[in-house]
Amino acid sequence: MLTSFVIGKASLLTSLFFIMGVFIVFQVAFAAIKKVLTIKDVNFDEYTLRAVLGIIYILVILFVLQNSVRGHGNSLTFVNFQLVAVIFYTVILNVPFKFHLFAPIVLAFMIFNSAITSWESWCLGAVLLAFFYTLNYIKTHTEKVFPYLYYLGSSIFFGVLYWFFAKLKFSISDQVFWKEIFDLTILEIFTFGYIATLFADVESRTALFRDATHDKLTSAYNYDAFDIDLRELFRKVKTTDMKFTMLMFDIDHFKHINDTYGHLAGHAVLKNVVKIVQTVIDNNDPKIKLYRTGGEEFNVIFPNYKLADTKPIVEEIFSAINHSDTKFDNNKINLTVSMGVSQMSKDDISINDFYSRVDEALYHSKRNGRQEITVE
């Protein structure tokens, strides 16, 4: 569907800029749609949105370009873009390997091109499916963040194989065949280089974001993340029908643990508590978030939960911690926690009203002998 020459005798450089433009336009369109949905408070899964938008986008481009040469006797014009489209679909969109999604697309193009009775076309379709499978296999079976050489090597192999069957179908001369292979190789080097740059940028921004929003000792969300999320949820409760509940807890006699076993033991206790709580959360609802908001103080936010709905999860967290211990330097440190729980109300004038109510529930538990749950 897109050879190295985008239209007629256009240069390889033009083709490279065309490919780059296709990728950039998609990134801009995706960012714009995501921004609009965020502004309008529409709940969406970013991965699904990206996949659906990307599939529609690349199919529209493929059909438009293919239709522009259909019936003009120049079916070679867009051959290379079929391979680039597979790379886009698999590597950029990160769509998992599913024959029921990809195979019908290949079949639709065969029908569109009136090639359903051509054995060479069936071979071309099989190569595309094998290429798609191989890229997915590389993606899921390599430890590297972006296995550039694996991607490039497989792309060159399937590119040569694809052009071999195209050569048979269209009676392409050896000179044209090797020129197209050379152009395709340049396109793939550029394409994977560009994608690798995107991955590196995303990885860098992800690392910076994690450092800014997570506690370095325990890997729980930190106070800054807590403050941002709490303010956003407070705004939503005041302006919509959303509900949310918050649990606040701290480790009983934590100063005594530090004084008795040392601060490294205290660190081990904190990490163990986070591990226990996060396990309970993951087993119930990954949308629930755990924050370390002070030395031994933690908050858990339950978005879209009424107070009664949090009860079994809160009790599970309470029981899991209070029946655990932390081993450190041949010592077994028994743990207990005190908890306070409350649901935000539209009557809360400010965040501090709500926060103070949860805080007061926690200290009610501590004043009454600790190791208990107080609900306000």
Disulfide bonds with the S-S distance in Angstrom:
none
